[in-house]
């Protein structure tokens, strides 16, 4: 089996190698090769991050967006963080944080990481009462010793589905139905639902139900205490995110209880937020910090690709797309406007479903292309109900010849809340950065950092998630290799994915990125920024094919306009 797989990989590698074109660029006397480190000469803020877990969305994304905002981000040493199913070293992380905040202006802190050791560990509630006490004691100590450091916490309301384990896996579907029915019974008191719930309870061991209920109660107590910490000033801000859910389920009851608890403290309305989502929470908090430091509230015109798109409830979400948009805008200090003239940028939300026809996708692509041609700042959220590429807008934009590199933000990965939160935050941070300084050197750095994050989103959210991941999973399935547990096959699979992603990056740059220069309006006059090469580093961060770490590096040439 191993020899067959290696042989298959070699064939792919050879094919990819032959398809890659070496770019030789002749630079005229009116242009110069742009060499930018991406790092500010002097950061305007230093922020410490204790991430939700070690995956790229929770760490790398935040760091890349910090670079756009001229914020220095301090992350914990990798060896202290979690690694897939191995929880983080909680005690060591708490000790590290106590020291790290001394050189920071603010800190974004996942209490799930400090208490449980990461998101996956929190789903099994691995933290003890001592971990809870130690975490809250640490927050109070830091606030006392460093009152000038603003602490921003975030915590996750457990998902609807119970944690994966050998014991619980058998009852996941039944417990999901139990949780949904429990909420429906409490809401509607329908006799048929009551009878069905009673029968279902007989099929599930009492200890499984009790463990699920206990996890939610412990989480509720922690979240209420975090709200209290915000009320007393220990926390300068707090976000409570809700993990994967549906319109009905016990986590929704928990969320409603927290909404009620928070409503009794109206003074916290601009400092404590309850939202859907997990992976994007830290980066939206970075957007919150950046917006507050800039003392500017951006106005956003929200457009949807279809008339009924705003009211759609997407998979893993308990409510409509429009409500998620409102939540994410609120966290980053932006507000929705109906006036195109007043808008700082347009948030264009596409929702692809099984009912989405090619004609609808073509129309939406033409709409976005026209907005870009008119010089509008557009942030694109590219959602798909079934996570299929043919439901998304990006390939139609490329086919239309749209200058997708002129988007100020793009996201279409994982859940609706992940995508909206990421796109909104990138757009707000990038737009704010453009208003900070008009010198050419500064703007070139900002544009380069944002372009590289944008390329990472194209390559991850579409080329990997909608294309490469499917190819790899299908091939692994034929070889009887578990895509969620690569074990001894990691190096081979990682190399395979790397070669495929290199080919996709080559296609992206030649098909569209090189064809559309960016125009920069600086104090020194307008300049044209042209991409002449895109190098890509990539790897699977964990022993699975679900996510990927990407680092695109853009080679750019800056030219006088009109030359």
N, C-alpha and C positions, 0 to 999 in steps of 0.2 A: 504493500500500500504506500509506504514511504517513498520508494523508488518511483512509482507511478506519479506521485504528487510532485516530486522534485523535477521529473522529466517534463511534466506539464508546465511547471513554473518557468523552466528554462526556455521553453517555446514562447511563452508569453513575453519573457524578458527580451529575447532576441527580436520579437516583432515590435515591441515598444521602442527598443533602442534604435531600430531602423526608422521608426516614425518620427523621432525627435530631430528637429532641425537646429543646427548650431547657428546662432544669430551673430552676424558680423556687422557692426554698425560703423558707418563712416560719419563722423561728426564734422559739420561744416564750421566755418569761421564765425557763424552767427549763433552757434549753439555750444553748449558745454555739457559734459556728462555730469549728472547730479549725484553727488556722494553725500548721503545724509545718514547719520547714525540712528535717527529716530528718537534720540534722547535729548531732553531740554538741557540747555546750559545750566540753568538753575530752576529747579522745580518750584512751582507756586504753592504746592502743598505736598506733604508727605503723609501717606495713608498706610496703616498696617491692615493686612487682611488675614483673618482666620477663616478659610473657606469652608463651604459645606462638605466638600470632599475634594479629592485630588484631580478629578477630571478637568479637561480643558475649559468647559463652560464656566466652571466655578473658580478657576485659577487664571489660565492663560487669557481668556476673553477679558477679564477684569484688568489684567496687566496691559493688554493691548489698548483698551479704551483709555486707561490712565495715561498712556503715552500720547494719545491724541490730545488729552486735556492738560498736558504738561504737569501731570501729577506723578510723583515718585511712589511706587507701590512696593511695600515690603511684605514678602511672603515667607511663611515658615520654611525651614529646611525640609527638603523632600522626604528625608528619612523619618521625620516626625509624623508625616501625613499617612492617611489610609492608603491601601493598595488593593482595590477591588473588594474582596471579602475579608481582608485583614484590616481591622479597625486601626485608627490612629493611636499614637501614644498620648493619651489625654493628659496625663499628669505632666509630661514633658512639654506639651503644647501650652498648658497653662503657665508653666514656669517661663517658657520662651516669651509669651505675650506680655508677662509682667515686666520683662526687661525691654522688649522691643518698643513698647509705647513711649518710652522715654524720649525717643527722637522723632516722634510723630505729631502731626497736627490733629489727626483723627484715626479711628480704627473701625473697621467693619468686622463684626464678630458673629460667627455662627455658633450659637449656643448648643446646637445639636452636635457639632464637632467636639466642643469642649466637654459635653456631658456624655455623649454616646460613642464618639469616635468617627462620626461621618453619617451621611444620609442612610446608607444601607444598614448600618448599625442601629440607627435611630428607629428603623422600621421594626426591629426586634427589641427595642428598648433596652439596650445593653448597658446603659448608664445606671449607676446605683444612686441611692439617696445621698451618699457621700459625694459623688460626682456633682450632683445638683447643688449641694451646699457649698462645695469648693468653688464652683463656677460663679455663683452669686456673690460669695465672699471676695473673689478675685475682682469682679466688676466694681464692687464697692471700694476695695483697696486702691485700685487704679484711679478711680474718680477722686478719692481722697488725696492720693499722692500726686496726681497730675490733673488737677481740675481744669487746666487749659486744654486738655486733650478731649475732643468730642468723641464719645463712644456711640456707635450705631450697631444695635444688635438685630439679629434675625433668627427666627425659629420657624419650623415647618410643622403644620398640622398633618397628622398621618394620612396616608392615602387610603382609598376605599378598599383596595385589595390587601389582604393580610400578607405578611412577609413570607418570602420564599424560604422553605426549609423542608427537610425530609418528613417532618411530622405534619406541618401545616399544608403542604402542597396538595394533599388529597382533598382538603376541605376548602381550598381557595374559592372555587366557584360557588359552593354552597354558602360560604361566609359572605361572599359578595351579595348574593341574593338575600341573605339574612339582614345585612346592613341596609340594603335598599328597602326591603319590606318594613324593617323597624322604623325607618324614617317615614315611609308612606302611611303606616298605621298611626303613628303619632300625629301625622298631618291630617289624614282624611277619616280615620277610624272606620274604614270600610270592613264590614264583617268577613267578606271573602278573603281580604288580605290578612285579617287576624287569624282566620282558620289556617291559611297557608303558612303563616309564620309559626303557628303552633306545631304543625306537622314537620316543618323544617327543623325546628329546635330539637326534635326527637332524633334527627339524623346526624347531629353534630355533637361531639363530646363536650360536656359542660366546661372542661378545662380550656378548650380551644376558644369558646365564646368568652370566658372570663378573662383570658389573656388579652384578647382583642379589646374588650371593654376597659381593662385596667390600663393598657397602653394609652388609650385615648384620655382616660381620666388623669393619668400622670402628666401627659402632654398639656392638658387643659390647665392644670395647676401651675406648671412651669410658665405657660404663656400669660396667665393672669399675673403672675409675679413679675414677669418682664414688663407688662403694662404698668405695674406699680413702680418699677424701677425707672421707667420713663417719666412717671408722674412726680417722682421725688427728685428728678434731675440727674440720677446716676447715668441714665441713657439719654443722649441728645436726640435719638431717633430710634424707631423700631419698625420692622416689617414682619408680619406674620403671614407666611405663604401657605397655601393649601396644596398638598401633593395630589397626584392624579385622582380624579373623582368623576362623578356623574351628577345629573340634576337632583337625584335623591341618594341618601346614604348617611350613615352616622357622622362622618366627618363634616357634613353640611350643618348638622345640629351643633357640633362643636364650634364651627365658624360662627353660627348665629349667636351662640352663647357669648363668644368673645366680642362680637359686634355690640351686643347688649351691655357687656361689661365696660367696653370702651365708650359707649354712648353716655355713660354716667360721668365721663370726664371730657367734656367738650373742649377744654383747653388743650387737649392733645391732638385735635383734629388735623393739624399740619405737621405732626411729628410721629404719629403712630398710624400705620397703614395695614389693612388686612386685604390680601390679594390672592389670586390663584397663581400657582407656579412654585417652582423650587430652584432649578438650576440658574435661573436668571436673576434671582433676588439680590445677590451681592452686587452684580453690575448695575442694577437699577439704583441701589443705594449709593454707588459711586456717582451716578448721574444726579442723584439727590444732593450729594455733598457739593458737587461741582456747580450746580444751579444755585444753591444757597450762597456759596462763596462769591458767585458772580452777581448776586442780587438782581437777577433778571428772570422774568417769567415769559417763556416763549409761547406763542400762540400757534396752534396747529389746525390746519384744515384737513379733516379726515374724509377720504373718498373711498368708496367700495367698488369693486369690479362688477357687481351685480346689485340690482335694487334690493333684494332680500338678504344680502350677505350679512348685514349688521346683526340680524336676529338669529343667525345660525348658531346652534350649539354643537361645537366640534367634539371629536373623541377626547376622552379623558378630562373634559371640562364640565363644571356644574352649571354654567350659565352661558349667555350669548357672547359672541365675539365683541360686540360694541361695549359691553360692560368691562371686558378685559382691557380694551383700549382705554377706557376711562380710568381704570385702576392704575395702569402703567403711566399714563400721563400725569396723574396726581402725584405719584411717587417722585418723578423727576422734576416736579415743579412746573409742568406745562399745563396749558388749558386749551380746550377745544374752541375753535372759532368757526363761524359760518361765513366769514368774510374773506375772500381770496386776497383782498388788498391788505388785510391786517395780518395774514398768516406769515409766520417765519419760515415754515416749510409745509409740504403736503405729505401726509401719511396715507399712502395708497395701500389698501388692504384687499388682496385677492384671496378668494376662497374657492378652491377647486373641489368639486364633488363628482359623484358618479353621473350627475345630471348635467355637468358642465360640457358643453359642446365645443368643437373646434372653432366654430364661428364666434362664440363668446370669448374664447381665449385670444383669437386674432383681434377682436374689437378692443379688448382690454390692453393688449400689447400696443396697438395703434394709439390708444388713449395715453398711455405712459410715454410712448415715444414722442408724441406731440407736446406733452408737458415738458419733457427734457429739451426738446428742440426750441421751446419758447424760453428756455433759461430758468425754469422753475426748479426749486430744490425739492427733490422727491425722495422719500424713504419708502421702500417697498417691502411689504410683508407678503410672502408668497406661500400661502397655506394650501395643504391638500388633505382632504378628508381621509383618504386611504394611504397616504404617504407614497403615492405613485407619481413618477415624473410627468406622465401625460396629463395630470391634473394641474400642473404648475405653469407659471407664466414665463419664467426665465428663458426656456428654449424658444418660445414664441418671440420674445423680445430680441434674442440674438438673431433669429431668422428674419425678423423685421429690420434688422440693421440698427437697432437702437443703441445709443452710447451708454451701455449699462454701467460703465466705470464712472459716469457722471452722476449716478445715484448717490445721495449722501448717506444712505444706509440700505442694507438688504438683510433679510433673515427669512428662513423657511425650514428651520430644523426642528425636529421633535414636536413638542406640543404647541398649541396656539399661544399659550401664555409665554413660553420660552421665546418664540419668534417675535411676538409683539414687544415684549420687554426688551429684547436685544436691539431690535430696529429702532424703537423709540429712544433708547438710551444713546445709541451711536449717533443718531440724528441730532439730538439735543446737545451732546458733548461736542460734536464736530461743528455744528452751527455756532455754538458759543465760542469755540476756539477761533473761528474765523473773525469774530467780532472783537477779540482781545487785542490783536496786534496786526498791523497791515504791512510790516516789513517783509521783504521778499524772503529772506532766510527763514524767518519764522513760518511763513505760509507754506514754503516748500516742505518743511518738516511735517507740518500738520497734514498737508495733502498726501504726502508719502505714507505717513502712518495710517491715515484713513483708507487710502487705496489698498494697502496691504491687508487691512482688516476686512475690507470689502471683498478682496480676492479670496481670502480665507473663507468667507461666508459662501461665496459662489461655489468654491471647491468642496467645502464640507456639506453645506445644506442641500446642494443639488448633485454635484458630480459624485460625491461619496455616498450620501444618504439615499439618493434615488437611483443610483447606477452601480457604482463599484461594490457597495455593500451587498446588493442583491446577487451580483455575479459571484462574489466570494462565498456567500452563504450557500448558494446553489452548488458550487463546486465542492465545498466542504461536506455538504450533505451527501453527495455522491461518493465521497471518500469515508463516510461515517465518522467525520470529525465534528465535535460539538462546537458550534460557533461561539458559545458562551463559556467555553472552558477549553482553551487552545492547548494549555499545558505544554507538552514536549513539541508541539507543532508551531509554537509561537513564532520562532525565528523565520521559518519558511513562509508562513502566512503573512507575517509582517513585511517581508521582502516582496512578496507577491503584491500586496496592497500598495506598497511604495512605488513599484513600477507602474501599476495602473494609474495611480494618482499623478505621477510625473507626466504620463501621456495626456491625462485630462488637462493638466496645467498648460501643456504645450498647445493643445487644441484651443483652450480658452483664450490664451494670449494672441494666437494667430487669427482666430476666427472673429474676435471682436475688440480686445483691449488695445491692440496696436493700431487699430483703425480710427480711434477717436481720442485726440489729444484733449487735455484739460486746459481751460483758460483761467489764469490766475490774475486777479486785479490787485496789484500791490502798490505800495507807496512809490516804488520805483518805476511804475508803469505796468501795463499788461504783459504777461509772459505766457508762453505755451508749454505745457508739460506733456511730454510724449513718452509712453512706455516702449522700451526697446528690448526688454528681456524680463523673464519671470522665473526665478529659481524656486524650487519647492523642497522643503524638508518635511517629512511626514513619518508618523509611526502610530501604531496602536498603543494607547496609553495603558490599557489593562489587557488581561488575558482573554479578550473577547473581541468581536468585530462590530460591536454596537456603536462605538465612538472612535474618533481619530484626533490626533494632535497634528496640526499643520502650521508651518511657518513659511509663508510666501515672502520672497525678497524681490522687490521690484527694482530693475535698472531703468533709470529715467534720464531723459535729456530735456534741458530747459532751453527754450528758444525765444527770441524776440518775436512778437506777433507781427505777421505780415512778411516775415523773411522766407 
